[in-house]
Amino acid sequence: MPKTYAAPQDFSEEEYVAIPMTPVESNQVAAVGYDAARRTLSVTFTRGTGAIYQYPNCDAKLHADFMAAESKGKYFGAHVKALPFKKFKAPVAA
């Protein structure tokens, strides 16, 4: 039986607020950022359009554990992927 996938989520209509990102070594995750004041985790991936996914209501420990994980992709799948998120288009380079 073929795998079925959920339809991709639309881009958020909310104003995008940039969060500084740190590149990581991973086959799946390209970069991770965290805004402590907004409690928002930000993630980009190695594949796709470069969209930025922001996960609100995340604590600093989740970010620290994510950054310390030996496998960023496995950590993302186990602890972040199911969380609610907002998807933003990749910023256009000036």
A tleap script that builds the chain and sets N, CA, C and O, in Angstrom:
source leaprc.protein.ff14SB
mol = sequence {
  NMET PRO LYS THR TYR ALA ALA PRO GLN ASP
  PHE SER GLU GLU GLU TYR VAL ALA ILE PRO
  MET THR PRO VAL GLU SER ASN GLN VAL ALA
  ALA VAL GLY TYR ASP ALA ALA ARG ARG THR
  LEU SER VAL THR PHE THR ARG GLY THR GLY
  ALA ILE TYR GLN TYR PRO ASN CYS ASP ALA
  LYS LEU HIE ALA ASP PHE MET ALA ALA GLU
  SER LYS GLY LYS TYR PHE GLY ALA HIE VAL
  LYS ALA LEU PRO PHE LYS LYS PHE LYS ALA
  PRO VAL ALA CALA
}
set mol.1.N position { 0.845 -1.173 0.000 }
set mol.1.CA position { 0.000 0.000 0.000 }
set mol.1.C position { 0.898 1.247 0.000 }
set mol.1.O position { 1.810 1.345 0.821 }
set mol.2.N position { 0.653 2.190 -0.902 }
set mol.2.CA position { 1.486 3.403 -0.958 }
set mol.2.C position { 1.273 4.286 0.262 }
set mol.2.O position { 0.193 4.337 0.851 }
set mol.3.N position { 2.351 4.979 0.616 }
set mol.3.CA position { 2.272 5.922 1.740 }
set mol.3.C position { 1.418 7.106 1.345 }
set mol.3.O position { 1.445 7.547 0.196 }
set mol.4.N position { 0.660 7.618 2.296 }
set mol.4.CA position { -0.100 8.843 2.052 }
set mol.4.C position { 0.507 9.954 2.902 }
set mol.4.O position { 0.989 9.711 4.008 }
set mol.5.N position { 0.477 11.152 2.383 }
set mol.5.CA position { 1.072 12.301 3.063 }
set mol.5.C position { 0.031 13.390 3.221 }
set mol.5.O position { -0.855 13.547 2.380 }
set mol.6.N position { 0.144 14.145 4.310 }
set mol.6.CA position { -0.738 15.286 4.512 }
set mol.6.C position { -0.367 16.379 3.510 }
set mol.6.O position { 0.785 16.491 3.092 }
set mol.7.N position { -1.344 17.166 3.141 }
set mol.7.CA position { -1.078 18.290 2.233 }
set mol.7.C position { -0.162 19.282 2.935 }
set mol.7.O position { -0.267 19.461 4.149 }
set mol.8.N position { 0.737 19.932 2.196 }
set mol.8.CA position { 1.622 20.914 2.815 }
set mol.8.C position { 0.818 22.062 3.423 }
set mol.8.O position { -0.213 22.473 2.890 }
set mol.9.N position { 1.310 22.563 4.540 }
set mol.9.CA position { 0.653 23.694 5.185 }
set mol.9.C position { 0.937 24.965 4.396 }
set mol.9.O position { 2.036 25.145 3.871 }
set mol.10.N position { -0.055 25.844 4.317 }
set mol.10.CA position { 0.114 27.124 3.640 }
set mol.10.C position { 1.075 28.015 4.420 }
set mol.10.O position { 1.305 27.811 5.612 }
set mol.11.N position { 1.627 29.001 3.729 }
set mol.11.CA position { 2.477 29.978 4.399 }
set mol.11.C position { 1.623 30.857 5.296 }
set mol.11.O position { 0.473 31.161 4.978 }
set mol.12.N position { 2.203 31.260 6.425 }
set mol.12.CA position { 1.504 32.101 7.382 }
set mol.12.C position { 1.265 33.492 6.800 }
set mol.12.O position { 2.092 34.016 6.053 }
set mol.13.N position { 0.139 34.071 7.147 }
set mol.13.CA position { -0.178 35.439 6.742 }
set mol.13.C position { 0.391 36.449 7.748 }
set mol.13.O position { 0.395 37.652 7.489 }
set mol.14.N position { 0.869 35.954 8.894 }
set mol.14.CA position { 1.425 36.835 9.916 }
set mol.14.C position { 2.737 37.443 9.440 }
set mol.14.O position { 3.395 36.914 8.544 }
set mol.15.N position { 3.104 38.560 10.054 }
set mol.15.CA position { 4.368 39.203 9.721 }
set mol.15.C position { 5.519 38.324 10.199 }
set mol.15.O position { 5.524 37.854 11.337 }
set mol.16.N position { 6.484 38.110 9.327 }
set mol.16.CA position { 7.659 37.305 9.661 }
set mol.16.C position { 8.614 38.126 10.516 }
set mol.16.O position { 8.983 39.243 10.153 }
set mol.17.N position { 9.009 37.565 11.651 }
set mol.17.CA position { 10.012 38.178 12.517 }
set mol.17.C position { 11.227 37.259 12.481 }
set mol.17.O position { 11.168 36.115 12.932 }
set mol.18.N position { 12.328 37.773 11.939 }
set mol.18.CA position { 13.541 36.956 11.776 }
set mol.18.C position { 14.132 36.578 13.130 }
set mol.18.O position { 14.132 37.369 14.073 }
set mol.19.N position { 14.625 35.369 13.196 }
set mol.19.CA position { 15.340 34.854 14.363 }
set mol.19.C position { 16.715 34.433 13.850 }
set mol.19.O position { 16.796 33.672 12.886 }
set mol.20.N position { 17.800 34.910 14.471 }
set mol.20.CA position { 19.136 34.490 14.024 }
set mol.20.C position { 19.262 32.965 14.061 }
set mol.20.O position { 18.875 32.318 15.034 }
set mol.21.N position { 19.812 32.409 12.979 }
set mol.21.CA position { 19.907 30.960 12.830 }
set mol.21.C position { 21.361 30.514 12.885 }
set mol.21.O position { 22.262 31.214 12.423 }
set mol.22.N position { 21.570 29.333 13.459 }
set mol.22.CA position { 22.888 28.715 13.529 }
set mol.22.C position { 22.888 27.487 12.623 }
set mol.22.O position { 22.098 26.568 12.841 }
set mol.23.N position { 23.753 27.449 11.615 }
set mol.23.CA position { 23.828 26.247 10.779 }
set mol.23.C position { 24.224 25.030 11.621 }
set mol.23.O position { 25.027 25.138 12.548 }
set mol.24.N position { 23.650 23.875 11.285 }
set mol.24.CA position { 23.957 22.641 12.010 }
set mol.24.C position { 24.359 21.558 11.023 }
set mol.24.O position { 24.029 21.624 9.839 }
set mol.25.N position { 25.076 20.556 11.528 }
set mol.25.CA position { 25.451 19.411 10.687 }
set mol.25.C position { 24.351 18.376 10.772 }
set mol.25.O position { 24.146 17.748 11.811 }
set mol.26.N position { 23.646 18.205 9.666 }
set mol.26.CA position { 22.532 17.269 9.618 }
set mol.26.C position { 22.164 17.034 8.160 }
set mol.26.O position { 22.316 17.921 7.320 }
set mol.27.N position { 21.682 15.843 7.870 }
set mol.27.CA position { 21.189 15.563 6.527 }
set mol.27.C position { 19.801 16.146 6.315 }
set mol.27.O position { 19.364 16.306 5.176 }
set mol.28.N position { 19.105 16.466 7.400 }
set mol.28.CA position { 17.728 16.928 7.316 }
set mol.28.C position { 17.573 18.400 7.712 }
set mol.28.O position { 16.890 19.157 7.022 }
set mol.29.N position { 18.195 18.803 8.802 }
set mol.29.CA position { 18.036 20.152 9.350 }
set mol.29.C position { 19.210 21.018 8.906 }
set mol.29.O position { 20.367 20.632 9.074 }
set mol.30.N position { 18.913 22.195 8.336 }
set mol.30.CA position { 19.978 23.084 7.860 }
set mol.30.C position { 20.434 24.055 8.946 }
set mol.30.O position { 21.632 24.274 9.125 }
set mol.31.N position { 19.473 24.639 9.673 }
set mol.31.CA position { 19.814 25.640 10.679 }
set mol.31.C position { 18.713 25.727 11.727 }
set mol.31.O position { 17.550 25.423 11.461 }
set mol.32.N position { 19.111 26.152 12.931 }
set mol.32.CA position { 18.187 26.255 14.059 }
set mol.32.C position { 18.425 27.594 14.748 }
set mol.32.O position { 19.564 28.045 14.873 }
set mol.33.N position { 17.352 28.217 15.188 }
set mol.33.CA position { 17.458 29.456 15.949 }
set mol.33.C position { 16.451 29.455 17.084 }
set mol.33.O position { 15.514 28.657 17.095 }
set mol.34.N position { 16.649 30.353 18.038 }
set mol.34.CA position { 15.715 30.441 19.173 }
set mol.34.C position { 15.619 31.877 19.643 }
set mol.34.O position { 16.632 32.550 19.832 }
set mol.35.N position { 14.401 32.339 19.829 }
set mol.35.CA position { 14.129 33.662 20.376 }
set mol.35.C position { 13.548 33.459 21.766 }
set mol.35.O position { 12.378 33.106 21.912 }
set mol.36.N position { 14.380 33.687 22.800 }
set mol.36.CA position { 13.961 33.449 24.183 }
set mol.36.C position { 12.816 34.368 24.590 }
set mol.36.O position { 11.908 33.944 25.305 }
set mol.37.N position { 12.849 35.614 24.146 }
set mol.37.CA position { 11.799 36.563 24.527 }
set mol.37.C position { 10.436 36.127 23.987 }
set mol.37.O position { 9.417 36.304 24.655 }
set mol.38.N position { 10.417 35.564 22.795 }
set mol.38.CA position { 9.165 35.105 22.174 }
set mol.38.C position { 8.923 33.610 22.380 }
set mol.38.O position { 7.878 33.086 21.996 }
set mol.39.N position { 9.905 32.920 22.996 }
set mol.39.CA position { 9.822 31.463 23.228 }
set mol.39.C position { 9.519 30.730 21.920 }
set mol.39.O position { 8.659 29.851 21.865 }
set mol.40.N position { 10.246 31.114 20.871 }
set mol.40.CA position { 9.996 30.562 19.537 }
set mol.40.C position { 11.244 29.898 18.977 }
set mol.40.O position { 12.316 30.500 18.917 }
set mol.41.N position { 11.081 28.650 18.571 }
set mol.41.CA position { 12.131 27.883 17.917 }
set mol.41.C position { 11.957 28.048 16.417 }
set mol.41.O position { 10.834 27.992 15.917 }
set mol.42.N position { 13.048 28.250 15.692 }
set mol.42.CA position { 13.004 28.437 14.255 }
set mol.42.C position { 13.883 27.379 13.593 }
set mol.42.O position { 15.000 27.125 14.045 }
set mol.43.N position { 13.379 26.760 12.521 }
set mol.43.CA position { 14.099 25.670 11.857 }
set mol.43.C position { 13.993 25.815 10.346 }
set mol.43.O position { 12.925 26.133 9.823 }
set mol.44.N position { 15.096 25.582 9.645 }
set mol.44.CA position { 15.082 25.432 8.192 }
set mol.44.C position { 15.658 24.062 7.860 }
set mol.44.O position { 16.369 23.458 8.663 }
set mol.45.N position { 15.342 23.594 6.683 }
set mol.45.CA position { 15.724 22.235 6.300 }
set mol.45.C position { 16.643 22.226 5.087 }
set mol.45.O position { 16.720 23.199 4.337 }
set mol.46.N position { 17.335 21.113 4.912 }
set mol.46.CA position { 18.300 20.984 3.824 }
set mol.46.C position { 17.606 20.802 2.476 }
set mol.46.O position { 18.184 21.117 1.437 }
set mol.47.N position { 16.384 20.303 2.484 }
set mol.47.CA position { 15.640 20.084 1.248 }
set mol.47.C position { 14.446 21.022 1.201 }
set mol.47.O position { 13.995 21.517 2.234 }
set mol.48.N position { 13.950 21.259 0.028 }
set mol.48.CA position { 12.753 22.081 -0.112 }
set mol.48.C position { 13.081 23.487 -0.566 }
set mol.48.O position { 14.134 23.740 -1.150 }
set mol.49.N position { 12.167 24.391 -0.290 }
set mol.49.CA position { 12.242 25.759 -0.802 }
set mol.49.C position { 13.002 26.717 0.105 }
set mol.49.O position { 13.151 27.892 -0.230 }
set mol.50.N position { 13.483 26.238 1.244 }
set mol.50.CA position { 14.154 27.127 2.186 }
set mol.50.C position { 13.189 27.783 3.147 }
set mol.50.O position { 13.558 28.723 3.851 }
set mol.51.N position { 11.954 27.301 3.185 }
set mol.51.CA position { 10.953 27.858 4.089 }
set mol.51.C position { 11.460 27.816 5.530 }
set mol.51.O position { 12.260 26.959 5.905 }
set mol.52.N position { 10.974 28.758 6.313 }
set mol.52.CA position { 11.343 28.839 7.721 }
set mol.52.C position { 10.128 28.424 8.538 }
set mol.52.O position { 9.033 28.957 8.360 }
set mol.53.N position { 10.333 27.477 9.426 }
set mol.53.CA position { 9.278 26.977 10.284 }
set mol.53.C position { 9.538 27.507 11.690 }
set mol.53.O position { 10.617 27.303 12.246 }
set mol.54.N position { 8.548 28.185 12.260 }
set mol.54.CA position { 8.687 28.715 13.612 }
set mol.54.C position { 7.690 28.012 14.519 }
set mol.54.O position { 6.496 27.935 14.228 }
set mol.55.N position { 8.217 27.502 15.629 }
set mol.55.CA position { 7.444 26.739 16.600 }
set mol.55.C position { 7.295 27.578 17.863 }
set mol.55.O position { 8.250 27.699 18.630 }
set mol.56.N position { 6.101 28.168 18.103 }
set mol.56.CA position { 5.909 29.002 19.288 }
set mol.56.C position { 5.778 28.156 20.555 }
set mol.56.O position { 5.562 26.946 20.497 }
set mol.57.N position { 5.914 28.824 21.690 }
set mol.57.CA position { 5.726 28.198 23.012 }
set mol.57.C position { 6.718 27.081 23.301 }
set mol.57.O position { 6.367 26.075 23.918 }
set mol.58.N position { 7.956 27.258 22.855 }
set mol.58.CA position { 9.021 26.293 23.133 }
set mol.58.C position { 9.931 26.878 24.211 }
set mol.58.O position { 10.252 28.066 24.186 }
set mol.59.N position { 10.336 26.046 25.141 }
set mol.59.CA position { 11.229 26.564 26.181 }
set mol.59.C position { 12.693 26.436 25.755 }
set mol.59.O position { 13.025 25.728 24.805 }
set mol.60.N position { 13.547 27.134 26.479 }
set mol.60.CA position { 14.975 27.168 26.155 }
set mol.60.C position { 15.599 25.781 26.243 }
set mol.60.O position { 16.547 25.488 25.514 }
set mol.61.N position { 15.086 24.920 27.123 }
set mol.61.CA position { 15.640 23.571 27.272 }
set mol.61.C position { 15.454 22.761 25.984 }
set mol.61.O position { 16.351 22.025 25.575 }
set mol.62.N position { 14.290 22.901 25.351 }
set mol.62.CA position { 14.059 22.193 24.082 }
set mol.62.C position { 15.104 22.618 23.059 }
set mol.62.O position { 15.681 21.778 22.369 }
set mol.63.N position { 15.348 23.921 22.962 }
set mol.63.CA position { 16.357 24.422 22.022 }
set mol.63.C position { 17.741 23.889 22.376 }
set mol.63.O position { 18.470 23.423 21.499 }
set mol.64.N position { 18.105 23.953 23.649 }
set mol.64.CA position { 19.428 23.483 24.081 }
set mol.64.C position { 19.598 21.990 23.791 }
set mol.64.O position { 20.646 21.558 23.310 }
set mol.65.N position { 18.566 21.216 24.086 }
set mol.65.CA position { 18.627 19.768 23.834 }
set mol.65.C position { 18.710 19.472 22.336 }
set mol.65.O position { 19.424 18.560 21.919 }
set mol.66.N position { 17.987 20.235 21.539 }
set mol.66.CA position { 18.020 20.091 20.078 }
set mol.66.C position { 19.436 20.352 19.567 }
set mol.66.O position { 19.977 19.571 18.784 }
set mol.67.N position { 20.023 21.448 20.014 }
set mol.67.CA position { 21.365 21.808 19.552 }
set mol.67.C position { 22.422 20.800 20.020 }
set mol.67.O position { 23.429 20.593 19.342 }
set mol.68.N position { 22.190 20.175 21.182 }
set mol.68.CA position { 23.147 19.213 21.729 }
set mol.68.C position { 22.946 17.800 21.186 }
set mol.68.O position { 23.797 16.933 21.385 }
set mol.69.N position { 21.834 17.564 20.506 }
set mol.69.CA position { 21.522 16.215 20.022 }
set mol.69.C position { 22.560 15.743 19.013 }
set mol.69.O position { 22.990 16.498 18.142 }
set mol.70.N position { 22.950 14.492 19.147 }
set mol.70.CA position { 23.903 13.908 18.207 }
set mol.70.C position { 23.311 13.863 16.802 }
set mol.70.O position { 24.006 14.118 15.818 }
set mol.71.N position { 22.014 13.534 16.717 }
set mol.71.CA position { 21.319 13.516 15.432 }
set mol.71.C position { 20.201 14.557 15.488 }
set mol.71.O position { 19.184 14.356 16.152 }
set mol.72.N position { 20.401 15.661 14.789 }
set mol.72.CA position { 19.390 16.726 14.773 }
set mol.72.C position { 18.089 16.220 14.119 }
set mol.72.O position { 16.994 16.544 14.578 }
set mol.73.N position { 18.218 15.434 13.057 }
set mol.73.CA position { 17.035 14.917 12.379 }
set mol.73.C position { 16.199 14.017 13.273 }
set mol.73.O position { 14.974 14.134 13.298 }
set mol.74.N position { 16.849 13.120 14.007 }
set mol.74.CA position { 16.123 12.222 14.914 }
set mol.74.C position { 15.482 13.015 16.045 }
set mol.74.O position { 14.343 12.745 16.427 }
set mol.75.N position { 16.212 13.996 16.583 }
set mol.75.CA position { 15.656 14.808 17.666 }
set mol.75.C position { 14.439 15.582 17.151 }
set mol.75.O position { 13.407 15.643 17.820 }
set mol.76.N position { 14.566 16.166 15.971 }
set mol.76.CA position { 13.457 16.910 15.395 }
set mol.76.C position { 12.231 16.007 15.265 }
set mol.76.O position { 11.132 16.385 15.671 }
set mol.77.N position { 12.420 14.822 14.703 }
set mol.77.CA position { 11.309 13.901 14.507 }
set mol.77.C position { 10.648 13.474 15.803 }
set mol.77.O position { 9.430 13.302 15.851 }
set mol.78.N position { 11.434 13.301 16.851 }
set mol.78.CA position { 10.907 12.814 18.122 }
set mol.78.C position { 10.314 13.917 19.000 }
set mol.78.O position { 9.387 13.653 19.766 }
set mol.79.N position { 10.828 15.147 18.903 }
set mol.79.CA position { 10.450 16.174 19.880 }
set mol.79.C position { 9.854 17.462 19.305 }
set mol.79.O position { 9.225 18.222 20.042 }
set mol.80.N position { 10.035 17.723 18.017 }
set mol.80.CA position { 9.617 19.017 17.459 }
set mol.80.C position { 8.554 18.865 16.369 }
set mol.80.O position { 7.604 19.646 16.319 }
set mol.81.N position { 8.704 17.888 15.517 }
set mol.81.CA position { 7.880 17.760 14.308 }
set mol.81.C position { 6.375 17.863 14.576 }
set mol.81.O position { 5.659 18.480 13.787 }
set mol.82.N position { 5.888 17.284 15.652 }
set mol.82.CA position { 4.443 17.258 15.921 }
set mol.82.C position { 3.919 18.547 16.544 }
set mol.82.O position { 2.709 18.702 16.704 }
set mol.83.N position { 4.808 19.476 16.900 }
set mol.83.CA position { 4.376 20.723 17.541 }
set mol.83.C position { 3.706 21.647 16.520 }
set mol.83.O position { 4.018 21.595 15.331 }
set mol.84.N position { 2.783 22.495 16.993 }
set mol.84.CA position { 2.193 23.488 16.089 }
set mol.84.C position { 3.275 24.433 15.571 }
set mol.84.O position { 4.219 24.756 16.292 }
set mol.85.N position { 3.134 24.874 14.319 }
set mol.85.CA position { 4.155 25.753 13.746 }
set mol.85.C position { 3.533 26.745 12.786 }
set mol.85.O position { 2.387 26.606 12.360 }
set mol.86.N position { 4.334 27.760 12.458 }
set mol.86.CA position { 3.983 28.728 11.420 }
set mol.86.C position { 5.069 28.628 10.363 }
set mol.86.O position { 6.257 28.553 10.680 }
set mol.87.N position { 4.651 28.628 9.106 }
set mol.87.CA position { 5.579 28.457 7.985 }
set mol.87.C position { 5.697 29.778 7.231 }
set mol.87.O position { 4.696 30.396 6.867 }
set mol.88.N position { 6.934 30.194 7.004 }
set mol.88.CA position { 7.199 31.452 6.311 }
set mol.88.C position { 8.068 31.183 5.085 }
set mol.88.O position { 8.895 30.272 5.082 }
set mol.89.N position { 7.866 31.994 4.044 }
set mol.89.CA position { 8.700 31.891 2.858 }
set mol.89.C position { 10.123 32.302 3.200 }
set mol.89.O position { 10.345 33.142 4.072 }
set mol.90.N position { 11.075 31.709 2.514 }
set mol.90.CA position { 12.476 32.066 2.720 }
set mol.90.C position { 12.666 33.536 2.370 }
set mol.90.O position { 12.152 34.003 1.354 }
set mol.91.N position { 13.407 34.274 3.208 }
set mol.91.CA position { 13.636 35.685 2.881 }
set mol.91.C position { 14.437 35.824 1.580 }
set mol.91.O position { 15.306 35.005 1.281 }
set mol.92.N position { 14.138 36.846 0.837 }
set mol.92.CA position { 14.830 37.113 -0.419 }
set mol.92.C position { 16.116 37.860 -0.113 }
set mol.92.O position { 16.094 38.887 0.566 }
set mol.93.N position { 17.234 37.352 -0.609 }
set mol.93.CA position { 18.541 38.000 -0.377 }
set mol.93.C position { 18.573 39.343 -1.090 }
set mol.93.O position { 18.135 39.483 -2.232 }
set mol.94.N position { 19.110 40.325 -0.373 }
set mol.94.CA position { 19.170 41.681 -0.957 }
set mol.94.C position { 20.351 41.820 -1.882 }
set mol.94.O position { 20.559 42.887 -2.460 }
savepdb mol mol.pdb
quit
